[in-house]
Amino acid sequence: MNFFYILYSESLDQYYIGHTSEPLQERLRKHLSNHSGFTGKAKDWVVIYFEDFETKSLAYKRELEIKKWKSRIRVEKLINELKK
C-alpha cells in the first residue's frame, strides 16, 4: 500500500504533507525520531489525514497536487471533509 498523508503538529501549528510506501505508523515513527529535517522540530506530529494509492507514483502525484495549492485553508477544508 502507498499513502499520501498529512501530519499536524499542535506545538508548531503546522502541517506536513508527504507520501510513503511504508506503513503509516512506521513513517510517523521516523518523523518523530531525532533527525535534522523539518519534522525534527517537534515531537507531537499526528497523522491527521491520508489517502491510499495503488502505486507510489500516484501517491507522490497527489502530494505534489496538494502542495501546489499553497493554501492552508484548502488543506484544512480537505481534512475537514473527511470528518463529515
LINDA-V440702 format. One line per field, one symbol per residue. psi: psi as a letter, one per 20 degrees, with the letter a starting at -180 (. if undefined). burial: # if it has 16 or more other ideal C-beta (glycine too) atoms within 10 Angstrom, else .. Layout:
psi: ???
burial: ???
This chain:
psi: qqqpqpqpohhilqqppaqqjrqhhgggghhirorjagiiiqkkpqoiqqqqqhqhhhghggghgghhhlohghghggghhhi.
burial: .########.....######......##..##......#..#..#..####.#.....##.##..#........#.........
